[in-house]
Amino acid sequence: MKTKDFQKLATKTLSELQKEVQKLQQELVDLRMDKQLNKEKNVRRYKTKRQDLAKIKTLITQKTVIQEG
């Protein structure tokens, strides 16, 4: 995820971020299946998707802490 994309995510609401998390989790499942079936040649994509998911989850946590505090 590029810096510009990450900055765009920071402006989204919690519900939009939750949808992004669900979308990324489904992509990870698909990538895992493709990797097991030897369809996916670019195995680095799996790692980058996991990192993107972690970034979004961090944003969600930050936004919930800000709202509560």
PyMOL Python script that loads the backbone (N, CA, C, O; Angstrom):
from pymol import cmd

cmd.read_pdbstr("""\
ATOM      1  N   MET A   1       0.847  -1.155   0.000  1.00  0.00           N
ATOM      2  CA  MET A   1       0.000   0.000   0.000  1.00  0.00           C
ATOM      3  C   MET A   1       0.902   1.230   0.000  1.00  0.00           C
ATOM      4  O   MET A   1       1.811   1.356   0.821  1.00  0.00           O
ATOM      5  N   LYS A   2       0.635   2.112  -0.920  1.00  0.00           N
ATOM      6  CA  LYS A   2       1.434   3.318  -1.016  1.00  0.00           C
ATOM      7  C   LYS A   2       0.991   4.324   0.030  1.00  0.00           C
ATOM      8  O   LYS A   2      -0.090   4.201   0.606  1.00  0.00           O
ATOM      9  N   THR A   3       1.818   5.304   0.269  1.00  0.00           N
ATOM     10  CA  THR A   3       1.538   6.312   1.290  1.00  0.00           C
ATOM     11  C   THR A   3       0.253   7.076   0.971  1.00  0.00           C
ATOM     12  O   THR A   3      -0.532   7.373   1.871  1.00  0.00           O
ATOM     13  N   LYS A   4       0.038   7.390  -0.295  1.00  0.00           N
ATOM     14  CA  LYS A   4      -1.175   8.108  -0.696  1.00  0.00           C
ATOM     15  C   LYS A   4      -2.422   7.282  -0.396  1.00  0.00           C
ATOM     16  O   LYS A   4      -3.433   7.814   0.063  1.00  0.00           O
ATOM     17  N   ASP A   5      -2.343   5.983  -0.657  1.00  0.00           N
ATOM     18  CA  ASP A   5      -3.473   5.102  -0.372  1.00  0.00           C
ATOM     19  C   ASP A   5      -3.747   5.047   1.122  1.00  0.00           C
ATOM     20  O   ASP A   5      -4.900   5.047   1.551  1.00  0.00           O
ATOM     21  N   PHE A   6      -2.682   5.000   1.910  1.00  0.00           N
ATOM     22  CA  PHE A   6      -2.833   4.947   3.354  1.00  0.00           C
ATOM     23  C   PHE A   6      -3.455   6.234   3.883  1.00  0.00           C
ATOM     24  O   PHE A   6      -4.269   6.197   4.806  1.00  0.00           O
ATOM     25  N   GLN A   7      -3.080   7.362   3.310  1.00  0.00           N
ATOM     26  CA  GLN A   7      -3.649   8.639   3.722  1.00  0.00           C
ATOM     27  C   GLN A   7      -5.130   8.713   3.362  1.00  0.00           C
ATOM     28  O   GLN A   7      -5.917   9.304   4.102  1.00  0.00           O
ATOM     29  N   LYS A   8      -5.512   8.123   2.241  1.00  0.00           N
ATOM     30  CA  LYS A   8      -6.928   8.093   1.862  1.00  0.00           C
ATOM     31  C   LYS A   8      -7.714   7.233   2.843  1.00  0.00           C
ATOM     32  O   LYS A   8      -8.853   7.555   3.185  1.00  0.00           O
ATOM     33  N   LEU A   9      -7.109   6.145   3.292  1.00  0.00           N
ATOM     34  CA  LEU A   9      -7.783   5.277   4.255  1.00  0.00           C
ATOM     35  C   LEU A   9      -8.008   5.986   5.585  1.00  0.00           C
ATOM     36  O   LEU A   9      -9.001   5.734   6.268  1.00  0.00           O
ATOM     37  N   ALA A  10      -7.105   6.853   5.944  1.00  0.00           N
ATOM     38  CA  ALA A  10      -7.203   7.555   7.224  1.00  0.00           C
ATOM     39  C   ALA A  10      -8.421   8.468   7.260  1.00  0.00           C
ATOM     40  O   ALA A  10      -8.901   8.803   8.343  1.00  0.00           O
ATOM     41  N   THR A  11      -8.928   8.875   6.112  1.00  0.00           N
ATOM     42  CA  THR A  11     -10.081   9.764   6.068  1.00  0.00           C
ATOM     43  C   THR A  11     -11.402   9.006   6.058  1.00  0.00           C
ATOM     44  O   THR A  11     -12.461   9.618   6.193  1.00  0.00           O
ATOM     45  N   LYS A  12     -11.360   7.706   5.902  1.00  0.00           N
ATOM     46  CA  LYS A  12     -12.594   6.914   5.841  1.00  0.00           C
ATOM     47  C   LYS A  12     -13.182   6.696   7.229  1.00  0.00           C
ATOM     48  O   LYS A  12     -12.498   6.837   8.243  1.00  0.00           O
ATOM     49  N   THR A  13     -14.461   6.350   7.250  1.00  0.00           N
ATOM     50  CA  THR A  13     -15.145   6.086   8.510  1.00  0.00           C
ATOM     51  C   THR A  13     -14.852   4.660   8.971  1.00  0.00           C
ATOM     52  O   THR A  13     -14.263   3.858   8.245  1.00  0.00           O
ATOM     53  N   LEU A  14     -15.279   4.370  10.198  1.00  0.00           N
ATOM     54  CA  LEU A  14     -15.035   3.029  10.749  1.00  0.00           C
ATOM     55  C   LEU A  14     -15.734   1.944   9.938  1.00  0.00           C
ATOM     56  O   LEU A  14     -15.156   0.882   9.704  1.00  0.00           O
ATOM     57  N   SER A  15     -16.956   2.194   9.510  1.00  0.00           N
ATOM     58  CA  SER A  15     -17.690   1.177   8.755  1.00  0.00           C
ATOM     59  C   SER A  15     -17.022   0.904   7.405  1.00  0.00           C
ATOM     60  O   SER A  15     -16.984  -0.239   6.949  1.00  0.00           O
ATOM     61  N   GLU A  16     -16.496   1.954   6.768  1.00  0.00           N
ATOM     62  CA  GLU A  16     -15.796   1.755   5.499  1.00  0.00           C
ATOM     63  C   GLU A  16     -14.510   0.964   5.717  1.00  0.00           C
ATOM     64  O   GLU A  16     -14.146   0.122   4.896  1.00  0.00           O
ATOM     65  N   LEU A  17     -13.828   1.235   6.822  1.00  0.00           N
ATOM     66  CA  LEU A  17     -12.607   0.492   7.129  1.00  0.00           C
ATOM     67  C   LEU A  17     -12.915  -0.971   7.427  1.00  0.00           C
ATOM     68  O   LEU A  17     -12.150  -1.859   7.053  1.00  0.00           O
ATOM     69  N   GLN A  18     -14.033  -1.221   8.099  1.00  0.00           N
ATOM     70  CA  GLN A  18     -14.438  -2.605   8.387  1.00  0.00           C
ATOM     71  C   GLN A  18     -14.681  -3.366   7.077  1.00  0.00           C
ATOM     72  O   GLN A  18     -14.321  -4.537   6.957  1.00  0.00           O
ATOM     73  N   LYS A  19     -15.291  -2.694   6.102  1.00  0.00           N
ATOM     74  CA  LYS A  19     -15.533  -3.329   4.804  1.00  0.00           C
ATOM     75  C   LYS A  19     -14.213  -3.637   4.110  1.00  0.00           C
ATOM     76  O   LYS A  19     -14.075  -4.680   3.470  1.00  0.00           O
ATOM     77  N   GLU A  20     -13.246  -2.737   4.233  1.00  0.00           N
ATOM     78  CA  GLU A  20     -11.921  -2.971   3.659  1.00  0.00           C
ATOM     79  C   GLU A  20     -11.255  -4.184   4.303  1.00  0.00           C
ATOM     80  O   GLU A  20     -10.599  -4.976   3.626  1.00  0.00           O
ATOM     81  N   VAL A  21     -11.431  -4.322   5.614  1.00  0.00           N
ATOM     82  CA  VAL A  21     -10.860  -5.475   6.327  1.00  0.00           C
ATOM     83  C   VAL A  21     -11.462  -6.763   5.796  1.00  0.00           C
ATOM     84  O   VAL A  21     -10.738  -7.724   5.534  1.00  0.00           O
ATOM     85  N   GLN A  22     -12.777  -6.797   5.635  1.00  0.00           N
ATOM     86  CA  GLN A  22     -13.436  -7.994   5.121  1.00  0.00           C
ATOM     87  C   GLN A  22     -12.953  -8.324   3.713  1.00  0.00           C
ATOM     88  O   GLN A  22     -12.726  -9.486   3.375  1.00  0.00           O
ATOM     89  N   LYS A  23     -12.800  -7.280   2.898  1.00  0.00           N
ATOM     90  CA  LYS A  23     -12.339  -7.475   1.524  1.00  0.00           C
ATOM     91  C   LYS A  23     -10.926  -8.052   1.508  1.00  0.00           C
ATOM     92  O   LYS A  23     -10.641  -8.984   0.756  1.00  0.00           O
ATOM     93  N   LEU A  24     -10.046  -7.499   2.334  1.00  0.00           N
ATOM     94  CA  LEU A  24      -8.669  -7.992   2.387  1.00  0.00           C
ATOM     95  C   LEU A  24      -8.588  -9.410   2.936  1.00  0.00           C
ATOM     96  O   LEU A  24      -7.775 -10.211   2.474  1.00  0.00           O
ATOM     97  N   GLN A  25      -9.421  -9.721   3.911  1.00  0.00           N
ATOM     98  CA  GLN A  25      -9.416 -11.079   4.456  1.00  0.00           C
ATOM     99  C   GLN A  25      -9.842 -12.082   3.387  1.00  0.00           C
ATOM    100  O   GLN A  25      -9.293 -13.181   3.313  1.00  0.00           O
ATOM    101  N   GLN A  26     -10.812 -11.711   2.563  1.00  0.00           N
ATOM    102  CA  GLN A  26     -11.237 -12.607   1.488  1.00  0.00           C
ATOM    103  C   GLN A  26     -10.126 -12.755   0.447  1.00  0.00           C
ATOM    104  O   GLN A  26      -9.904 -13.849  -0.072  1.00  0.00           O
ATOM    105  N   GLU A  27      -9.433 -11.668   0.143  1.00  0.00           N
ATOM    106  CA  GLU A  27      -8.313 -11.740  -0.789  1.00  0.00           C
ATOM    107  C   GLU A  27      -7.211 -12.639  -0.248  1.00  0.00           C
ATOM    108  O   GLU A  27      -6.586 -13.382  -1.004  1.00  0.00           O
ATOM    109  N   LEU A  28      -6.971 -12.575   1.056  1.00  0.00           N
ATOM    110  CA  LEU A  28      -5.954 -13.433   1.662  1.00  0.00           C
ATOM    111  C   LEU A  28      -6.331 -14.906   1.554  1.00  0.00           C
ATOM    112  O   LEU A  28      -5.476 -15.756   1.302  1.00  0.00           O
ATOM    113  N   VAL A  29      -7.601 -15.201   1.745  1.00  0.00           N
ATOM    114  CA  VAL A  29      -8.062 -16.584   1.604  1.00  0.00           C
ATOM    115  C   VAL A  29      -7.849 -17.058   0.173  1.00  0.00           C
ATOM    116  O   VAL A  29      -7.376 -18.171  -0.056  1.00  0.00           O
ATOM    117  N   ASP A  30      -8.198 -16.212  -0.782  1.00  0.00           N
ATOM    118  CA  ASP A  30      -8.018 -16.573  -2.188  1.00  0.00           C
ATOM    119  C   ASP A  30      -6.546 -16.764  -2.531  1.00  0.00           C
ATOM    120  O   ASP A  30      -6.186 -17.698  -3.247  1.00  0.00           O
ATOM    121  N   LEU A  31      -5.697 -15.876  -2.018  1.00  0.00           N
ATOM    122  CA  LEU A  31      -4.265 -16.005  -2.279  1.00  0.00           C
ATOM    123  C   LEU A  31      -3.696 -17.276  -1.655  1.00  0.00           C
ATOM    124  O   LEU A  31      -2.847 -17.945  -2.244  1.00  0.00           O
ATOM    125  N   ARG A  32      -4.170 -17.595  -0.465  1.00  0.00           N
ATOM    126  CA  ARG A  32      -3.715 -18.824   0.197  1.00  0.00           C
ATOM    127  C   ARG A  32      -4.089 -20.047  -0.626  1.00  0.00           C
ATOM    128  O   ARG A  32      -3.293 -20.973  -0.778  1.00  0.00           O
ATOM    129  N   MET A  33      -5.306 -20.042  -1.155  1.00  0.00           N
ATOM    130  CA  MET A  33      -5.750 -21.171  -1.982  1.00  0.00           C
ATOM    131  C   MET A  33      -4.926 -21.265  -3.265  1.00  0.00           C
ATOM    132  O   MET A  33      -4.505 -22.351  -3.664  1.00  0.00           O
ATOM    133  N   ASP A  34      -4.703 -20.124  -3.903  1.00  0.00           N
ATOM    134  CA  ASP A  34      -3.908 -20.120  -5.126  1.00  0.00           C
ATOM    135  C   ASP A  34      -2.480 -20.579  -4.869  1.00  0.00           C
ATOM    136  O   ASP A  34      -1.880 -21.271  -5.691  1.00  0.00           O
ATOM    137  N   LYS A  35      -1.948 -20.188  -3.726  1.00  0.00           N
ATOM    138  CA  LYS A  35      -0.586 -20.590  -3.377  1.00  0.00           C
ATOM    139  C   LYS A  35      -0.510 -22.102  -3.180  1.00  0.00           C
ATOM    140  O   LYS A  35       0.447 -22.741  -3.615  1.00  0.00           O
ATOM    141  N   GLN A  36      -1.508 -22.665  -2.532  1.00  0.00           N
ATOM    142  CA  GLN A  36      -1.514 -24.108  -2.292  1.00  0.00           C
ATOM    143  C   GLN A  36      -1.690 -24.898  -3.590  1.00  0.00           C
ATOM    144  O   GLN A  36      -1.164 -26.002  -3.732  1.00  0.00           O
ATOM    145  N   LEU A  37      -2.433 -24.320  -4.529  1.00  0.00           N
ATOM    146  CA  LEU A  37      -2.673 -25.001  -5.796  1.00  0.00           C
ATOM    147  C   LEU A  37      -1.626 -24.660  -6.853  1.00  0.00           C
ATOM    148  O   LEU A  37      -1.748 -25.047  -8.015  1.00  0.00           O
ATOM    149  N   ASN A  38      -0.596 -23.931  -6.432  1.00  0.00           N
ATOM    150  CA  ASN A  38       0.496 -23.509  -7.318  1.00  0.00           C
ATOM    151  C   ASN A  38       0.018 -22.671  -8.493  1.00  0.00           C
ATOM    152  O   ASN A  38       0.599 -22.732  -9.577  1.00  0.00           O
ATOM    153  N   LYS A  39      -1.029 -21.896  -8.289  1.00  0.00           N
ATOM    154  CA  LYS A  39      -1.508 -20.981  -9.322  1.00  0.00           C
ATOM    155  C   LYS A  39      -0.849 -19.617  -9.199  1.00  0.00           C
ATOM    156  O   LYS A  39      -0.661 -18.919 -10.195  1.00  0.00           O
ATOM    157  N   GLU A  40      -0.504 -19.245  -7.991  1.00  0.00           N
ATOM    158  CA  GLU A  40       0.061 -17.919  -7.730  1.00  0.00           C
ATOM    159  C   GLU A  40       1.579 -17.984  -7.829  1.00  0.00           C
ATOM    160  O   GLU A  40       2.224 -18.754  -7.118  1.00  0.00           O
ATOM    161  N   LYS A  41       2.135 -17.180  -8.703  1.00  0.00           N
ATOM    162  CA  LYS A  41       3.591 -17.143  -8.859  1.00  0.00           C
ATOM    163  C   LYS A  41       4.217 -16.052  -8.000  1.00  0.00           C
ATOM    164  O   LYS A  41       5.370 -16.175  -7.587  1.00  0.00           O
ATOM    165  N   ASN A  42       3.475 -14.997  -7.730  1.00  0.00           N
ATOM    166  CA  ASN A  42       3.991 -13.888  -6.933  1.00  0.00           C
ATOM    167  C   ASN A  42       3.590 -14.095  -5.473  1.00  0.00           C
ATOM    168  O   ASN A  42       2.560 -13.585  -5.033  1.00  0.00           O
ATOM    169  N   VAL A  43       4.392 -14.832  -4.732  1.00  0.00           N
ATOM    170  CA  VAL A  43       4.060 -15.157  -3.348  1.00  0.00           C
ATOM    171  C   VAL A  43       4.257 -13.965  -2.422  1.00  0.00           C
ATOM    172  O   VAL A  43       3.783 -13.990  -1.286  1.00  0.00           O
ATOM    173  N   ARG A  44       4.930 -12.943  -2.871  1.00  0.00           N
ATOM    174  CA  ARG A  44       5.140 -11.732  -2.069  1.00  0.00           C
ATOM    175  C   ARG A  44       3.827 -10.982  -1.846  1.00  0.00           C
ATOM    176  O   ARG A  44       3.685 -10.266  -0.854  1.00  0.00           O
ATOM    177  N   ARG A  45       2.878 -11.140  -2.749  1.00  0.00           N
ATOM    178  CA  ARG A  45       1.583 -10.470  -2.609  1.00  0.00           C
ATOM    179  C   ARG A  45       0.897 -10.847  -1.304  1.00  0.00           C
ATOM    180  O   ARG A  45       0.228 -10.016  -0.690  1.00  0.00           O
ATOM    181  N   TYR A  46       1.057 -12.087  -0.881  1.00  0.00           N
ATOM    182  CA  TYR A  46       0.431 -12.543   0.360  1.00  0.00           C
ATOM    183  C   TYR A  46       0.950 -11.724   1.543  1.00  0.00           C
ATOM    184  O   TYR A  46       0.174 -11.296   2.398  1.00  0.00           O
ATOM    185  N   LYS A  47       2.260 -11.511   1.584  1.00  0.00           N
ATOM    186  CA  LYS A  47       2.855 -10.754   2.681  1.00  0.00           C
ATOM    187  C   LYS A  47       2.396  -9.302   2.654  1.00  0.00           C
ATOM    188  O   LYS A  47       2.085  -8.735   3.701  1.00  0.00           O
ATOM    189  N   THR A  48       2.349  -8.701   1.488  1.00  0.00           N
ATOM    190  CA  THR A  48       1.941  -7.294   1.404  1.00  0.00           C
ATOM    191  C   THR A  48       0.475  -7.124   1.772  1.00  0.00           C
ATOM    192  O   THR A  48       0.112  -6.123   2.390  1.00  0.00           O
ATOM    193  N   LYS A  49      -0.369  -8.070   1.409  1.00  0.00           N
ATOM    194  CA  LYS A  49      -1.784  -7.997   1.789  1.00  0.00           C
ATOM    195  C   LYS A  49      -1.942  -8.112   3.300  1.00  0.00           C
ATOM    196  O   LYS A  49      -2.774  -7.425   3.893  1.00  0.00           O
ATOM    197  N   ARG A  50      -1.149  -8.977   3.924  1.00  0.00           N
ATOM    198  CA  ARG A  50      -1.189  -9.103   5.381  1.00  0.00           C
ATOM    199  C   ARG A  50      -0.760  -7.809   6.043  1.00  0.00           C
ATOM    200  O   ARG A  50      -1.351  -7.396   7.041  1.00  0.00           O
ATOM    201  N   GLN A  51       0.257  -7.166   5.503  1.00  0.00           N
ATOM    202  CA  GLN A  51       0.717  -5.897   6.049  1.00  0.00           C
ATOM    203  C   GLN A  51      -0.335  -4.809   5.881  1.00  0.00           C
ATOM    204  O   GLN A  51      -0.539  -3.991   6.778  1.00  0.00           O
ATOM    205  N   ASP A  52      -1.002  -4.802   4.728  1.00  0.00           N
ATOM    206  CA  ASP A  52      -2.075  -3.827   4.502  1.00  0.00           C
ATOM    207  C   ASP A  52      -3.206  -4.037   5.495  1.00  0.00           C
ATOM    208  O   ASP A  52      -3.770  -3.076   6.018  1.00  0.00           O
ATOM    209  N   LEU A  53      -3.533  -5.290   5.750  1.00  0.00           N
ATOM    210  CA  LEU A  53      -4.581  -5.611   6.706  1.00  0.00           C
ATOM    211  C   LEU A  53      -4.207  -5.113   8.104  1.00  0.00           C
ATOM    212  O   LEU A  53      -5.053  -4.583   8.824  1.00  0.00           O
ATOM    213  N   ALA A  54      -2.958  -5.282   8.478  1.00  0.00           N
ATOM    214  CA  ALA A  54      -2.498  -4.814   9.784  1.00  0.00           C
ATOM    215  C   ALA A  54      -2.571  -3.296   9.884  1.00  0.00           C
ATOM    216  O   ALA A  54      -2.931  -2.760  10.932  1.00  0.00           O
ATOM    217  N   LYS A  55      -2.236  -2.605   8.811  1.00  0.00           N
ATOM    218  CA  LYS A  55      -2.313  -1.145   8.805  1.00  0.00           C
ATOM    219  C   LYS A  55      -3.752  -0.666   8.991  1.00  0.00           C
ATOM    220  O   LYS A  55      -4.008   0.278   9.738  1.00  0.00           O
ATOM    221  N   ILE A  56      -4.680  -1.319   8.312  1.00  0.00           N
ATOM    222  CA  ILE A  56      -6.078  -0.919   8.420  1.00  0.00           C
ATOM    223  C   ILE A  56      -6.615  -1.206   9.815  1.00  0.00           C
ATOM    224  O   ILE A  56      -7.353  -0.400  10.380  1.00  0.00           O
ATOM    225  N   LYS A  57      -6.244  -2.350  10.367  1.00  0.00           N
ATOM    226  CA  LYS A  57      -6.697  -2.682  11.722  1.00  0.00           C
ATOM    227  C   LYS A  57      -6.127  -1.699  12.739  1.00  0.00           C
ATOM    228  O   LYS A  57      -6.792  -1.364  13.719  1.00  0.00           O
ATOM    229  N   THR A  58      -4.906  -1.239  12.511  1.00  0.00           N
ATOM    230  CA  THR A  58      -4.310  -0.232  13.386  1.00  0.00           C
ATOM    231  C   THR A  58      -5.095   1.072  13.303  1.00  0.00           C
ATOM    232  O   THR A  58      -5.346   1.713  14.324  1.00  0.00           O
ATOM    233  N   LEU A  59      -5.482   1.466  12.095  1.00  0.00           N
ATOM    234  CA  LEU A  59      -6.294   2.672  11.928  1.00  0.00           C
ATOM    235  C   LEU A  59      -7.625   2.550  12.668  1.00  0.00           C
ATOM    236  O   LEU A  59      -8.075   3.500  13.308  1.00  0.00           O
ATOM    237  N   ILE A  60      -8.245   1.386  12.579  1.00  0.00           N
ATOM    238  CA  ILE A  60      -9.522   1.162  13.264  1.00  0.00           C
ATOM    239  C   ILE A  60      -9.339   1.324  14.764  1.00  0.00           C
ATOM    240  O   ILE A  60     -10.149   1.972  15.427  1.00  0.00           O
ATOM    241  N   THR A  61      -8.274   0.736  15.298  1.00  0.00           N
ATOM    242  CA  THR A  61      -8.003   0.844  16.728  1.00  0.00           C
ATOM    243  C   THR A  61      -7.761   2.289  17.138  1.00  0.00           C
ATOM    244  O   THR A  61      -8.267   2.734  18.168  1.00  0.00           O
ATOM    245  N   GLN A  62      -7.006   3.013  16.356  1.00  0.00           N
ATOM    246  CA  GLN A  62      -6.744   4.416  16.663  1.00  0.00           C
ATOM    247  C   GLN A  62      -8.030   5.232  16.662  1.00  0.00           C
ATOM    248  O   GLN A  62      -8.247   6.064  17.543  1.00  0.00           O
ATOM    249  N   LYS A  63      -8.877   4.993  15.675  1.00  0.00           N
ATOM    250  CA  LYS A  63     -10.118   5.761  15.585  1.00  0.00           C
ATOM    251  C   LYS A  63     -11.062   5.445  16.742  1.00  0.00           C
ATOM    252  O   LYS A  63     -11.746   6.341  17.236  1.00  0.00           O
ATOM    253  N   THR A  64     -11.113   4.183  17.185  1.00  0.00           N
ATOM    254  CA  THR A  64     -11.982   3.841  18.305  1.00  0.00           C
ATOM    255  C   THR A  64     -11.461   4.436  19.607  1.00  0.00           C
ATOM    256  O   THR A  64     -12.253   4.858  20.449  1.00  0.00           O
ATOM    257  N   VAL A  65     -10.150   4.478  19.785  1.00  0.00           N
ATOM    258  CA  VAL A  65      -9.572   5.070  20.988  1.00  0.00           C
ATOM    259  C   VAL A  65      -9.857   6.573  21.018  1.00  0.00           C
ATOM    260  O   VAL A  65     -10.166   7.127  22.073  1.00  0.00           O
ATOM    261  N   ILE A  66      -9.757   7.213  19.891  1.00  0.00           N
ATOM    262  CA  ILE A  66     -10.026   8.652  19.813  1.00  0.00           C
ATOM    263  C   ILE A  66     -11.499   8.939  20.136  1.00  0.00           C
ATOM    264  O   ILE A  66     -11.812   9.897  20.843  1.00  0.00           O
ATOM    265  N   GLN A  67     -12.387   8.106  19.615  1.00  0.00           N
ATOM    266  CA  GLN A  67     -13.818   8.314  19.864  1.00  0.00           C
ATOM    267  C   GLN A  67     -14.179   8.086  21.325  1.00  0.00           C
ATOM    268  O   GLN A  67     -15.021   8.797  21.873  1.00  0.00           O
ATOM    269  N   GLU A  68     -13.549   7.100  21.963  1.00  0.00           N
ATOM    270  CA  GLU A  68     -13.855   6.807  23.360  1.00  0.00           C
ATOM    271  C   GLU A  68     -13.260   7.851  24.300  1.00  0.00           C
ATOM    272  O   GLU A  68     -13.847   8.171  25.334  1.00  0.00           O
ATOM    273  N   GLY A  69     -12.116   8.370  23.944  1.00  0.00           N
ATOM    274  CA  GLY A  69     -11.394   9.275  24.853  1.00  0.00           C
ATOM    275  C   GLY A  69     -11.751  10.662  24.592  1.00  0.00           C
ATOM    276  O   GLY A  69     -11.245  11.566  25.257  1.00  0.00           O
TER     277      GLY A  69
END
""", "prot")
cmd.dss("prot")
cmd.show_as("cartoon", "prot")
cmd.util.cbc("prot")
cmd.orient("prot")
